[in-house]
């Protein structure tokens, strides 16, 4: 083998290592945190119960008064007349009822 063939092979090997390093860095900086956040949100939505205080993605504060598999009915305000059905995915934060009283 000539020197240029050896240099070309080494250059190609370095390029492959560089590409693998970039893919690994992208996984640890973008994909892994996103999956971790998705798991956190799914666990939060599965642990919701009637009586929990919630904040919706639009910024409204309310209390869950009824739930189905996909939807929740949230009561907003002090007058107890504003009850809105919405998807579970529109809940941004949940505060458990026992934490609110403590």
N, C-alpha and C positions, 0 to 999 in steps of 0.2 A: 504494500500500500504506500502511496505517496503521502507526503506531508499535508497536501491540500485535502486529501480524502479524510485523513485523521482529524484535521481541523474542522472539516465540514460535519463529521460525525459528532465531535465534541460540541460544536455549535448547536446542532440539532438536539442533543441531549440536554444542553443548558436551556434551550427554548422550551422543551417539554417540562422540565423542572419549574421554570418560571411560570408557565401556564397553570400547572398544578398548584403552585403557591398562590396564584391569583384566585383560582377557584376556591381553594380552602379559605382564603381571607374573605371572599365574598360570602361563603357559607356562614362563617362565624360572625360576620358583621351585619348581614342582612337577613338571611333565611332563618337561622336559629332563633334570634330574638323575636322574629315575627311569629314563628310557631309557638314559642313560649307564651307570648301574649295571647294568641288564639286559645291555647289551653287554659290560661287564666280566666279569660272571658267566658269560655264554655263552662268552666267549673262554677263561676259566679252565677251564671244564668241557671244552672242546674240546682244550685243551693237556695234559690229564692223561695220564699214562703209568703203566704198571706200575712199581712201586717208589717212587712219589711218596708222601710223608707227607701225610696229610689230617686235617682236623678236621671232624667232622660237625656238622650243625645242632643236634644234641642235646649237643654238647660232648665227644664221644669222639675220642681221638687214635688213628690207625691208619696202616697202610701198604696201598696198593693191591696186590693180588696177581694179580688177573685183571679183565678188562673186556670188556663187550659194548657194543652201541650205546646201550642205555638203562640198563644196570645195571653195578655194580662189586662186586667181592668185596673186602672190607677185613678185614685181620688186625689184631686188637687184642691188646694185652698182650705180655708177654715169653715166655709159654709156647707160643706159636705154635699153640694149639688153638682159639682163638676167631676163627673166620672167619665173617663175616656178609655175605650179599648185600644190597645196597641200591641204591636209585635214585641216579643221578648228581646229581639235584636236591637230594639230602640232604647234599651236600658243601658246606661253608661256606668252607673255606680249603684251599689246596694249596701245599705246599712241595716244589719239585722235588728229586729225589734228588741231583743234582749240587750243589745249594745246601746241602743238609744235610751233605754230607761236607766242604765247603769251610770 
